[in-house]
Structures are given as C-alpha cells and as structure tokens.
Amino acid sequence: MKLITIDIKSEHQTVAEAIAQFLVEVDSYKIGGFKVMKVIHGYGSHGVGGAIKSAFLKKCQDLKNRKIIEDFICCDKWTEKNVVKKIAINYCPDLLADKELQLLNPGCSIVIL
C-alpha cells in the first residue's frame, strides 16, 4: 500500500490547528482503507515545531490508548529492533525506501492506523 505523508507544521499553524488537521487526516485515511501515514511535525529547530511534536506525540498516545490508531513511532526511533517498525513495513513496504526514515529524522513520525 502507498505511503501517505501529511505535513502539520508547514502551514504555520498553531499547535491546536496542527492537531486538528492530524485528527481529520486520521479519520479520512482510515475510512479510505489506508494503514500507514507519515506525519511531518517538525522537531523545534525554528521554535513552534517542538511544541507541535510534543502535542502530536501526546495525542498519538491518547489515540493508541483509545484504540483509534494501532501504534506510532517517531522516526528517530526507527531501529531494526523496534517492533512498530516491523509492523509498519509489513503494512507498507514503501517505508523501506523513505529517506527521512533512513536518516532517523526526529521531525516526523509513522502512524499505524
């Protein structure tokens, strides 16, 4: 299945707007039958990215706890031993060629829907 990428930091949004966009995208792609999405949230190099990343990761944990998403992993944790990585690749082999994952980019995450 094709990898979907959404960018919640580039629109110069507030944290609340970025999280709202993410939630809309999760609903949309789940309805569309997708299993994996890459979310670009930034990591704080220009100020606001760090706040978006922190709120995003908290929201993902909440969604996982409520069984709305299956799991998530920040790309800087994309290691061979990580179980979430193996599950994500099983759903979306395109992840193997993703440059941001190969570089362990802390400004994006993978969400398993």
C-alpha positions, 0 to 999 in steps of 0.5 A, a space after each residue: 500500500 502507498 505511503 501517505 505523508 501529511 505535513 502539520 507544521 508547514 502551514 504555520 499553524 498553531 499547535 491546536 490547528 496542527 492537531 486538528 488537521 492530524 485528527 481529520 487526516 486520521 479519520 479520512 485515511 482510515 475510512 479510505 482503507 489506508 494503514 500507514 501515514 507519515 506525519 511531518 511535525 517538525 522537531 523545534 529547530 525554528 521554535 513552534 515545531 517542538 511544541 507541535 511534536 510534543 502535542 502530536 506525540 501526546 495525542 498519538 498516545 491518547 489515540 493508541 490508548 483509545 484504540 483509534 490508531 494501532 501504534 506510532 513511532 517517531 522516526 528517530 526511533 526507527 531501529 531494526 529492533 523496534 517492533 512498530 517498525 516491523 509492523 509498519 513495513 509489513 503494512 507498507 513496504 514503501 517505508 523501506 525506501 523513505 529517506 527521512 526514515 533512513 536518516 532517523 529524522 526526529 521531525 516526523 513520525 509513522 502512524 499505524 492506523 
